Amino acid sequence: MSDEFDLQAREIALLSGEVLPQWQSRPLLDQNRQRGKGASPARRKNQDSRRGQAEHGRDTPHSLDDLAALVFAEYEQHEYDTRGRQEDAFNHLRGFRGNCLAEEIDSYWLDDYKAWRRKQPDGRALNRKHPADEPPRTGCSNATLNRELTALRYAFRLAAAHDPPLVTRTPTVKLLKERNRRTGFFEWHDFEAIRAHLPDDMKPLMTVAYYTGWRVASELCTRERKHLVDEWLVIEADETKNEESKRFPLDKIPELRETIEQQLEATRRLEVKTGCVIPWLFHRNGKPIKDYLTSWHKACALAGLSGRIPHDFRRTSARNLINAGVDPLTAMQLVGWKTILMLKRYNIIDGDTLKRGVEKLNVEVARLKQKPAKLVAIR
């Protein structure tokens, strides 16, 4: 059987709680026999003990593929939409030393993996255009490496939480310090410069993104006209990343209201012209907008603001709301953050923000100076 079919069969069996048939485990047993050649008596005794547990139906997942199958089964069961990231993580983990035994993954294995991973070519850099004399970037960021280590740690926790436990121990996974947090945001004149170079079908989309701070791809590009309810733009709980609904009033900001009205009118004209119903709020000739980054990067380059990304709108919205005096809980509800820590992360405090804070302090101190002293009776 192929490795792909064998992994799928393991995933289904683990999800249903069944014991894998011996023929599906044959490649793994053959690997164990090869590893057992020349092994010490203690190691051979440990292998014999594991085989004895398998005969009594208490076998544990011995391989990295078994751990991956646990994670994939969990994601399927709970209908998580980020399984692709877990697959990428385990593809890198498996590329290190193949489908190794779970018991081989210890602190030394993890340290060696971190060192090995930093020497691997960056897949995205290989696909980018770069000068002939400049080699593609190698390695990965600490954030990427941490996501892969977190996937492995999650797999061990699932195995340990199983009843009975599917692993005898769980290695300690030490994550790396991340220093690549983005701090970009848009001043209004920067946004206007970029918007001027965008195609007409993207200008309304990015205008709404500037004010709301909502995610462009997963939230705004998926909005339909039915999501306009009494001058509110709404997202249901099952559509958001944190599984909480959110809504944004459109009638309180004139430019935002006019942008939506003009977009609806343009959609109606296109429907009359084509004779087709267009459900999407933002679209490209009646079709949902899928690829917007090409036009976005081109507009940024023409505006002299290369390197800016649409996700900077989330930091921009957080900064604008807090500077406007909106209380943090309201800002979290409008943009869609579940915890105050996420708001703190996205609220970029620059020099101008600090100066405004000191100006408010000066006004408050001046008010206190004008306040008459309180007379206290002496007894």
RAPE-V365329 format. One record per residue. N is the residue number from 1. RES is the residue in one letter. D_CENTER is the distance of its C-alpha to the mean C-alpha in whole Angstrom. Layout:
BEGIN
n->(N/N)
res->(RES/RES)
d_center->(D_CENTER/D_CENTER)
END
This chain:
BEGIN
n->(1/2/3/4/5/6/7/8/9/10/11/12/13/14/15/16/17/18/19/20/21/22/23/24/25/26/27/28/29/30/31/32/33/34/35/36/37/38/39/40/41/42/43/44/45/46/47/48/49/50/51/52/53/54/55/56/57/58/59/60/61/62/63/64/65/66/67/68/69/70/71/72/73/74/75/76/77/78/79/80/81/82/83/84/85/86/87/88/89/90/91/92/93/94/95/96/97/98/99/100/101/102/103/104/105/106/107/108/109/110/111/112/113/114/115/116/117/118/119/120/121/122/123/124/125/126/127/128/129/130/131/132/133/134/135/136/137/138/139/140/141/142/143/144/145/146/147/148/149/150/151/152/153/154/155/156/157/158/159/160/161/162/163/164/165/166/167/168/169/170/171/172/173/174/175/176/177/178/179/180/181/182/183/184/185/186/187/188/189/190/191/192/193/194/195/196/197/198/199/200/201/202/203/204/205/206/207/208/209/210/211/212/213/214/215/216/217/218/219/220/221/222/223/224/225/226/227/228/229/230/231/232/233/234/235/236/237/238/239/240/241/242/243/244/245/246/247/248/249/250/251/252/253/254/255/256/257/258/259/260/261/262/263/264/265/266/267/268/269/270/271/272/273/274/275/276/277/278/279/280/281/282/283/284/285/286/287/288/289/290/291/292/293/294/295/296/297/298/299/300/301/302/303/304/305/306/307/308/309/310/311/312/313/314/315/316/317/318/319/320/321/322/323/324/325/326/327/328/329/330/331/332/333/334/335/336/337/338/339/340/341/342/343/344/345/346/347/348/349/350/351/352/353/354/355/356/357/358/359/360/361/362/363/364/365/366/367/368/369/370/371/372/373/374/375/376/377/378/379)
res->(M/S/D/E/F/D/L/Q/A/R/E/I/A/L/L/S/G/E/V/L/P/Q/W/Q/S/R/P/L/L/D/Q/N/R/Q/R/G/K/G/A/S/P/A/R/R/K/N/Q/D/S/R/R/G/Q/A/E/H/G/R/D/T/P/H/S/L/D/D/L/A/A/L/V/F/A/E/Y/E/Q/H/E/Y/D/T/R/G/R/Q/E/D/A/F/N/H/L/R/G/F/R/G/N/C/L/A/E/E/I/D/S/Y/W/L/D/D/Y/K/A/W/R/R/K/Q/P/D/G/R/A/L/N/R/K/H/P/A/D/E/P/P/R/T/G/C/S/N/A/T/L/N/R/E/L/T/A/L/R/Y/A/F/R/L/A/A/A/H/D/P/P/L/V/T/R/T/P/T/V/K/L/L/K/E/R/N/R/R/T/G/F/F/E/W/H/D/F/E/A/I/R/A/H/L/P/D/D/M/K/P/L/M/T/V/A/Y/Y/T/G/W/R/V/A/S/E/L/C/T/R/E/R/K/H/L/V/D/E/W/L/V/I/E/A/D/E/T/K/N/E/E/S/K/R/F/P/L/D/K/I/P/E/L/R/E/T/I/E/Q/Q/L/E/A/T/R/R/L/E/V/K/T/G/C/V/I/P/W/L/F/H/R/N/G/K/P/I/K/D/Y/L/T/S/W/H/K/A/C/A/L/A/G/L/S/G/R/I/P/H/D/F/R/R/T/S/A/R/N/L/I/N/A/G/V/D/P/L/T/A/M/Q/L/V/G/W/K/T/I/L/M/L/K/R/Y/N/I/I/D/G/D/T/L/K/R/G/V/E/K/L/N/V/E/V/A/R/L/K/Q/K/P/A/K/L/V/A/I/R)
d_center->(35/32/29/26/29/29/26/25/28/27/24/26/29/27/25/29/30/33/34/34/37/38/38/34/34/37/35/34/37/38/36/37/41/40/38/41/44/46/43/45/47/44/42/44/44/41/40/43/42/38/40/43/40/39/42/42/38/36/35/31/28/30/27/24/24/25/22/19/21/21/17/17/20/18/15/18/20/17/16/12/10/8/11/11/9/11/14/13/13/17/18/18/19/22/23/24/27/27/27/28/29/27/30/30/26/27/27/29/26/23/25/26/23/21/24/24/21/21/24/22/22/19/18/17/20/22/22/22/25/27/31/33/34/30/28/25/23/22/20/16/15/15/11/11/14/13/10/13/15/13/13/17/17/16/18/21/21/21/24/26/25/27/31/32/30/29/29/31/29/25/25/24/20/20/17/18/18/15/17/14/13/14/17/17/19/22/25/27/29/26/24/28/28/25/26/30/29/26/28/29/27/24/25/25/21/21/23/22/18/20/22/19/16/14/11/14/12/11/14/17/17/17/20/24/27/27/24/27/29/31/30/26/23/21/18/19/17/16/15/12/9/11/14/16/18/19/21/23/26/27/31/31/30/33/31/28/30/32/29/28/32/33/30/31/35/34/32/35/37/35/36/39/40/38/39/35/33/30/28/25/25/23/25/26/30/29/26/22/20/18/19/19/17/21/23/21/21/25/25/24/26/29/28/28/25/23/19/18/15/14/12/15/16/14/15/19/19/18/21/23/23/24/27/28/29/27/26/23/22/23/21/18/19/20/16/14/13/14/16/18/16/13/16/17/14/14/18/20/23/25/29/30/28/30/33/33/33/36/38/37/38/41/42/42/44/46/47/47/50/52/52/55/56/56/60/60/63/65/67)
END
